[in-house]
């Protein structure tokens, strides 16, 4: 299979798998919000995997759109604006913009947990140990739920732009197309 076919397959796969991915995001949000004993480390692993898969899909979208951009002409670049807009939306979802949102980190969580463990040396610290761990877990469950929401928004935003403008992405200089 050639490069163009791989890019097309990656683009189509994003469109086909987005509904399922969004459903999985919602399931994780519900579990984090409703289950106060949800395994935070397990959720970080799931979240990292989902972010990786989403970012891979976004690079496939960028490649697809880049391959469809027509030759730039001095007199007529009508229809190319849609590609620029979609590329900007994808760049924002990838976190390539100035205001990129930092995802919560499992390493930060484990470091904070280790600090609590390390300070459990005197009797007073032992009394607050369980409470500190509960607060840490609750804080990170909230951060993860927020990050799942952001991931869902980003995927929905890209999906919306791609679906609504698919024909313009595929045929940028076709007559009769308006802009976003």
C-alpha positions as YAML, in Angstrom:
chain: A
units: angstrom
residues:
- id: 1
  name: UNK
  ca: [0.00, 0.00, 0.00]
- id: 2
  name: UNK
  ca: [1.36, 3.43, -0.93]
- id: 3
  name: UNK
  ca: [1.70, 6.56, 1.15]
- id: 4
  name: UNK
  ca: [-1.46, 8.19, -0.28]
- id: 5
  name: UNK
  ca: [-3.51, 5.08, 0.52]
- id: 6
  name: UNK
  ca: [-2.12, 4.95, 4.07]
- id: 7
  name: UNK
  ca: [-3.04, 8.59, 4.58]
- id: 8
  name: UNK
  ca: [-6.55, 8.00, 3.20]
- id: 9
  name: UNK
  ca: [-6.97, 4.97, 5.48]
- id: 10
  name: UNK
  ca: [-5.85, 6.99, 8.52]
- id: 11
  name: UNK
  ca: [-8.29, 9.78, 7.64]
- id: 12
  name: UNK
  ca: [-11.18, 7.37, 7.16]
- id: 13
  name: UNK
  ca: [-10.29, 5.54, 10.37]
- id: 14
  name: UNK
  ca: [-10.55, 8.81, 12.34]
- id: 15
  name: UNK
  ca: [-14.04, 9.39, 10.95]
- id: 16
  name: UNK
  ca: [-15.16, 5.81, 11.60]
- id: 17
  name: UNK
  ca: [-13.75, 5.49, 15.12]
- id: 18
  name: UNK
  ca: [-14.60, 8.90, 16.56]
- id: 19
  name: UNK
  ca: [-18.08, 7.99, 17.81]
- id: 20
  name: UNK
  ca: [-16.70, 4.98, 19.70]
- id: 21
  name: UNK
  ca: [-13.78, 7.03, 21.07]
- id: 22
  name: UNK
  ca: [-16.12, 9.76, 22.32]
- id: 23
  name: UNK
  ca: [-18.23, 7.10, 24.03]
- id: 24
  name: UNK
  ca: [-15.13, 5.68, 25.74]
- id: 25
  name: UNK
  ca: [-14.17, 9.19, 26.90]
- id: 26
  name: UNK
  ca: [-17.64, 9.59, 28.46]
- id: 27
  name: UNK
  ca: [-17.40, 6.21, 30.19]
- id: 28
  name: UNK
  ca: [-14.08, 7.21, 31.76]
- id: 29
  name: UNK
  ca: [-15.49, 10.56, 32.88]
- id: 30
  name: UNK
  ca: [-18.47, 8.85, 34.53]
- id: 31
  name: UNK
  ca: [-16.24, 6.33, 36.28]
- id: 32
  name: UNK
  ca: [-13.91, 9.04, 37.57]
- id: 33
  name: UNK
  ca: [-16.79, 11.19, 38.78]
- id: 34
  name: UNK
  ca: [-18.86, 8.39, 40.34]
- id: 35
  name: UNK
  ca: [-16.35, 5.88, 41.67]
- id: 36
  name: UNK
  ca: [-14.33, 7.40, 44.51]
- id: 37
  name: UNK
  ca: [-12.18, 4.25, 44.52]
- id: 38
  name: UNK
  ca: [-11.31, 4.40, 40.81]
- id: 39
  name: UNK
  ca: [-7.69, 3.44, 40.23]
- id: 40
  name: UNK
  ca: [-5.99, 6.73, 39.33]
- id: 41
  name: UNK
  ca: [-2.89, 5.07, 37.84]
- id: 42
  name: UNK
  ca: [-5.05, 2.86, 35.61]
- id: 43
  name: UNK
  ca: [-6.92, 5.94, 34.43]
- id: 44
  name: UNK
  ca: [-3.68, 7.77, 33.65]
- id: 45
  name: UNK
  ca: [-2.62, 4.80, 31.53]
- id: 46
  name: UNK
  ca: [-5.96, 4.80, 29.68]
- id: 47
  name: UNK
  ca: [-5.83, 8.55, 29.21]
- id: 48
  name: UNK
  ca: [-2.26, 8.51, 27.90]
- id: 49
  name: UNK
  ca: [-3.18, 5.77, 25.42]
- id: 50
  name: UNK
  ca: [-6.28, 7.65, 24.24]
- id: 51
  name: UNK
  ca: [-4.29, 10.88, 23.82]
- id: 52
  name: UNK
  ca: [-1.63, 9.03, 21.84]
- id: 53
  name: UNK
  ca: [-4.25, 7.46, 19.54]
- id: 54
  name: UNK
  ca: [-5.99, 10.81, 19.09]
- id: 55
  name: UNK
  ca: [-2.76, 12.62, 18.27]
- id: 56
  name: UNK
  ca: [-1.84, 9.92, 15.76]
- id: 57
  name: UNK
  ca: [-5.24, 10.44, 14.13]
- id: 58
  name: UNK
  ca: [-4.71, 14.19, 14.06]
- id: 59
  name: UNK
  ca: [-1.40, 13.79, 12.24]
- id: 60
  name: UNK
  ca: [-3.22, 11.60, 9.72]
- id: 61
  name: UNK
  ca: [-5.80, 14.36, 9.21]
- id: 62
  name: UNK
  ca: [-3.02, 16.91, 8.71]
- id: 63
  name: UNK
  ca: [-1.35, 14.67, 6.13]
- id: 64
  name: UNK
  ca: [-4.67, 14.11, 4.35]
- id: 65
  name: UNK
  ca: [-5.47, 17.80, 4.18]
- id: 66
  name: UNK
  ca: [-1.92, 18.67, 3.13]
- id: 67
  name: UNK
  ca: [-2.10, 16.21, 0.24]
- id: 68
  name: UNK
  ca: [-5.37, 17.79, -0.91]
- id: 69
  name: UNK
  ca: [-4.17, 21.41, -0.90]
- id: 70
  name: UNK
  ca: [-4.08, 22.55, -4.51]
- id: 71
  name: UNK
  ca: [-1.35, 24.57, -6.17]
- id: 72
  name: UNK
  ca: [-1.34, 28.13, -4.90]
- id: 73
  name: UNK
  ca: [-2.16, 30.59, -7.66]
- id: 74
  name: UNK
  ca: [-1.64, 34.33, -7.62]
- id: 75
  name: UNK
  ca: [-5.04, 35.00, -9.16]
- id: 76
  name: UNK
  ca: [-7.26, 32.37, -7.54]
- id: 77
  name: UNK
  ca: [-6.96, 30.69, -4.16]
- id: 78
  name: UNK
  ca: [-10.68, 30.26, -3.62]
- id: 79
  name: UNK
  ca: [-11.47, 27.06, -1.78]
- id: 80
  name: UNK
  ca: [-8.11, 26.81, -0.04]
- id: 81
  name: UNK
  ca: [-9.32, 28.66, 3.07]
- id: 82
  name: UNK
  ca: [-11.14, 25.56, 4.32]
- id: 83
  name: UNK
  ca: [-7.87, 23.61, 4.41]
- id: 84
  name: UNK
  ca: [-6.23, 26.42, 6.38]
- id: 85
  name: UNK
  ca: [-9.07, 26.48, 8.91]
- id: 86
  name: UNK
  ca: [-9.06, 22.70, 9.37]
- id: 87
  name: UNK
  ca: [-5.26, 22.70, 9.76]
- id: 88
  name: UNK
  ca: [-5.57, 25.41, 12.46]
- id: 89
  name: UNK
  ca: [-8.22, 23.39, 14.32]
- id: 90
  name: UNK
  ca: [-6.01, 20.29, 14.17]
- id: 91
  name: UNK
  ca: [-2.96, 22.27, 15.35]
- id: 92
  name: UNK
  ca: [-4.92, 23.55, 18.34]
- id: 93
  name: UNK
  ca: [-6.07, 20.01, 19.17]
- id: 94
  name: UNK
  ca: [-2.46, 18.82, 18.97]
- id: 95
  name: UNK
  ca: [-1.44, 21.55, 21.39]
- id: 96
  name: UNK
  ca: [0.77, 23.28, 18.86]
- id: 97
  name: UNK
  ca: [-0.63, 26.73, 19.65]
- id: 98
  name: UNK
  ca: [0.62, 29.27, 22.15]
- id: 99
  name: UNK
  ca: [-2.09, 28.46, 24.70]
- id: 100
  name: UNK
  ca: [-1.69, 24.69, 24.66]
- id: 101
  name: UNK
  ca: [-3.35, 23.05, 27.64]
- id: 102
  name: UNK
  ca: [-1.09, 20.74, 29.59]
- id: 103
  name: UNK
  ca: [-2.60, 17.32, 30.25]
- id: 104
  name: UNK
  ca: [-2.40, 15.95, 33.77]
- id: 105
  name: UNK
  ca: [0.54, 13.66, 34.37]
- id: 106
  name: UNK
  ca: [0.69, 10.25, 36.01]
- id: 107
  name: UNK
  ca: [4.28, 11.05, 37.00]
- id: 108
  name: UNK
  ca: [3.11, 14.14, 38.90]
- id: 109
  name: UNK
  ca: [0.51, 12.01, 40.67]
- id: 110
  name: UNK
  ca: [3.03, 9.33, 41.65]
- id: 111
  name: UNK
  ca: [5.56, 11.95, 42.78]
- id: 112
  name: UNK
  ca: [2.97, 13.61, 45.02]
- id: 113
  name: UNK
  ca: [1.96, 10.22, 46.40]
- id: 114
  name: UNK
  ca: [5.60, 9.37, 47.11]
- id: 115
  name: UNK
  ca: [6.05, 12.67, 48.96]
- id: 116
  name: UNK
  ca: [3.09, 11.83, 51.19]
- id: 117
  name: UNK
  ca: [4.55, 8.36, 51.82]
- id: 118
  name: UNK
  ca: [7.95, 9.85, 52.65]
- id: 119
  name: UNK
  ca: [6.48, 12.26, 55.20]
- id: 120
  name: UNK
  ca: [4.67, 9.46, 57.06]
- id: 121
  name: UNK
  ca: [7.34, 9.21, 59.73]
- id: 122
  name: UNK
  ca: [5.78, 10.65, 62.84]
- id: 123
  name: UNK
  ca: [2.52, 9.92, 64.59]
- id: 124
  name: UNK
  ca: [0.85, 13.17, 63.48]
- id: 125
  name: UNK
  ca: [1.67, 12.47, 59.83]
- id: 126
  name: UNK
  ca: [0.27, 8.94, 60.12]
- id: 127
  name: UNK
  ca: [-3.06, 10.35, 61.33]
- id: 128
  name: UNK
  ca: [-3.40, 12.57, 58.27]
- id: 129
  name: UNK
  ca: [-1.86, 10.06, 55.82]
- id: 130
  name: UNK
  ca: [-5.12, 8.44, 54.70]
- id: 131
  name: UNK
  ca: [-6.83, 11.80, 54.35]
- id: 132
  name: UNK
  ca: [-3.94, 13.19, 52.29]
- id: 133
  name: UNK
  ca: [-4.04, 10.18, 49.96]
- id: 134
  name: UNK
  ca: [-7.82, 10.52, 49.54]
- id: 135
  name: UNK
  ca: [-7.48, 14.23, 48.74]
- id: 136
  name: UNK
  ca: [-4.67, 13.54, 46.27]
- id: 137
  name: UNK
  ca: [-6.69, 10.82, 44.54]
- id: 138
  name: UNK
  ca: [-9.78, 13.07, 44.40]
- id: 139
  name: UNK
  ca: [-7.76, 15.95, 42.96]
- id: 140
  name: UNK
  ca: [-6.27, 13.75, 40.24]
- id: 141
  name: UNK
  ca: [-9.61, 12.13, 39.43]
- id: 142
  name: UNK
  ca: [-10.99, 15.65, 38.87]
- id: 143
  name: UNK
  ca: [-7.98, 16.59, 36.71]
- id: 144
  name: UNK
  ca: [-8.34, 13.44, 34.66]
- id: 145
  name: UNK
  ca: [-12.08, 13.94, 34.19]
- id: 146
  name: UNK
  ca: [-11.40, 17.50, 33.02]
- id: 147
  name: UNK
  ca: [-8.76, 16.28, 30.63]
- id: 148
  name: UNK
  ca: [-11.12, 13.61, 29.25]
- id: 149
  name: UNK
  ca: [-13.68, 16.40, 28.68]
- id: 150
  name: UNK
  ca: [-11.04, 18.48, 26.86]
- id: 151
  name: UNK
  ca: [-10.02, 15.48, 24.76]
- id: 152
  name: UNK
  ca: [-13.67, 14.88, 23.84]
- id: 153
  name: UNK
  ca: [-14.14, 18.53, 22.92]
- id: 154
  name: UNK
  ca: [-11.03, 18.52, 20.75]
- id: 155
  name: UNK
  ca: [-12.05, 15.34, 18.94]
- id: 156
  name: UNK
  ca: [-15.62, 16.62, 18.44]
- id: 157
  name: UNK
  ca: [-14.36, 19.96, 17.16]
- id: 158
  name: UNK
  ca: [-12.01, 18.39, 14.61]
- id: 159
  name: UNK
  ca: [-14.63, 15.83, 13.60]
- id: 160
  name: UNK
  ca: [-17.24, 18.56, 13.12]
- id: 161
  name: UNK
  ca: [-14.93, 20.65, 10.94]
- id: 162
  name: UNK
  ca: [-13.89, 17.66, 8.85]
- id: 163
  name: UNK
  ca: [-17.39, 16.25, 8.38]
- id: 164
  name: UNK
  ca: [-19.01, 19.56, 7.51]
- id: 165
  name: UNK
  ca: [-16.29, 20.42, 5.04]
- id: 166
  name: UNK
  ca: [-15.42, 17.02, 3.62]
- id: 167
  name: UNK
  ca: [-16.37, 17.85, 0.05]
- id: 168
  name: UNK
  ca: [-14.41, 21.12, 0.23]
- id: 169
  name: UNK
  ca: [-11.40, 19.30, 1.64]
- id: 170
  name: UNK
  ca: [-11.55, 16.69, -1.12]
- id: 171
  name: UNK
  ca: [-12.20, 19.20, -3.93]
- id: 172
  name: UNK
  ca: [-10.96, 22.61, -2.79]
- id: 173
  name: UNK
  ca: [-11.50, 24.50, -6.03]
- id: 174
  name: UNK
  ca: [-14.91, 23.11, -6.97]
- id: 175
  name: UNK
  ca: [-17.42, 25.75, -7.97]
- id: 176
  name: UNK
  ca: [-20.24, 26.71, -5.67]
- id: 177
  name: UNK
  ca: [-18.66, 26.06, -2.27]
- id: 178
  name: UNK
  ca: [-18.83, 28.69, 0.40]
- id: 179
  name: UNK
  ca: [-16.63, 28.91, 3.44]
- id: 180
  name: UNK
  ca: [-17.08, 27.59, 6.96]
...
